[in-house]
């Protein structure tokens, strides 16, 4: 009975850690996807950052850099300036080392979190222009969240195909 109770507590704790942030609104969902993106990037061996499922398809590092650059760009539509060290879209292909990619990813995730935390009441309904279309700041933040989750799914598939198990899906007892 004690073993069953201990196993139940361990599984509940693990499940809680996996679910942390879910159903807690935008900020909770943002924290959740941010943690998972960073955890998966850190769990991926450096030599797997160049892996791609087929010719002409983004490599693992290119997907992470695509996320980071898109986070900065979409955020810039809402007001904050693009970081001065982002010079071109080629960075998706030129920044490839695991350490550099993770640094850019973390910076972009933190930039979104910080900018959103600084919004004042009413800011979310402010109108902005993107690709000749009017949107709201709220819509831009939603686009960032959806985009990051979309590529999280892609990165999970990449990880599985290249032999990497996402850290949050590791069994509790080995």
SVG drawing of the C-alpha trace seen along z (x, -y; Angstrom):
<svg xmlns="http://www.w3.org/2000/svg" viewBox="-10 -51 38 53">
<polyline fill="none" stroke="black" stroke-width="0.4" points="0.0,0.0 2.8,-2.4 4.5,-1.7 1.2,-2.4 0.8,-5.7 4.4,-6.7 4.0,-5.9 0.7,-7.9 2.4,-10.9 5.4,-10.7 3.2,-10.5 1.0,-13.4 4.0,-15.6 5.4,-14.8 2.1,-15.4 1.7,-18.7 5.1,-19.8 4.1,-18.9 0.8,-20.7 2.1,-23.8 0.8,-26.9 -2.0,-25.1 -5.5,-26.6 -4.0,-29.7 -4.6,-32.1 -2.1,-33.7 0.7,-34.1 0.4,-30.5 0.3,-29.1 3.3,-31.3 5.3,-30.1 4.4,-26.5 5.5,-26.6 8.6,-28.6 9.7,-26.0 9.1,-23.2 10.9,-24.9 14.0,-25.5 13.9,-22.1 13.7,-20.4 16.5,-22.5 18.7,-21.8 18.0,-18.1 18.9,-17.9 22.6,-17.0 24.6,-19.7 25.2,-17.4 21.4,-17.0 21.0,-20.8 22.1,-20.3 19.6,-17.4 16.8,-17.9 14.1,-15.4 14.7,-15.9 16.7,-18.2 15.2,-21.7 13.4,-21.4 14.5,-23.5 17.1,-21.9 16.5,-21.7 18.6,-24.9 16.8,-26.7 13.4,-25.9 14.6,-27.3 16.0,-30.4 12.8,-30.8 10.9,-30.9 13.2,-33.4 13.3,-35.7 9.5,-35.5 9.0,-36.3 11.1,-39.4 9.5,-40.5 5.9,-39.9 6.6,-41.6 8.1,-44.6 4.7,-45.0 3.3,-45.8 5.9,-48.4 9.2,-47.1 12.1,-47.6 13.9,-44.7 17.1,-44.0 20.0,-45.8 22.0,-42.5 19.3,-41.0 20.6,-42.1 18.9,-39.8 16.6,-36.8 19.8,-34.9 20.4,-34.5 18.1,-31.5 20.8,-29.8 23.9,-31.4 23.3,-31.0 23.7,-27.3 25.6,-26.4 23.5,-25.0 24.6,-27.6 24.0,-30.6 20.6,-29.2 19.4,-28.6 20.6,-32.1 18.6,-33.7 15.5,-31.5 15.7,-32.5 16.1,-36.2 13.1,-36.1 10.9,-34.3 11.9,-36.7 11.3,-39.7 7.7,-38.6 7.1,-37.8 8.6,-41.2 6.8,-43.3 3.4,-41.7 3.9,-42.2 4.4,-46.0 1.2,-46.5 -1.3,-48.8 -5.1,-48.3 -6.5,-48.9 -3.2,-48.2 -4.4,-44.8 -7.1,-46.4 -4.7,-49.0 -4.6,-48.6 -1.4,-47.8 -0.6,-47.0 1.0,-43.8 1.3,-42.8 -1.1,-45.6 -3.7,-44.3 -5.0,-45.8 -4.7,-43.7 -4.8,-44.2 -1.9,-43.9 -3.9,-41.1 -4.1,-39.3 -0.4,-39.7 0.4,-38.1 -2.0,-35.3 -0.2,-34.8 3.1,-34.6 1.8,-31.9 0.1,-29.9 3.2,-30.1 5.5,-28.9 3.2,-26.0 3.0,-25.1 6.7,-24.8 6.9,-23.0 5.0,-20.2 7.4,-20.3 10.4,-20.1 8.9,-17.2 8.6,-15.3 12.2,-16.2 13.4,-15.1 11.6,-11.8 12.8,-11.1 16.4,-11.9 16.3,-9.7 15.7,-12.5 13.0,-12.0 11.3,-15.2 12.3,-15.6 8.7,-16.0 7.7,-12.7 10.5,-10.7 9.1,-8.0 9.1,-8.9 10.6,-5.6 13.4,-4.1"/>
</svg>
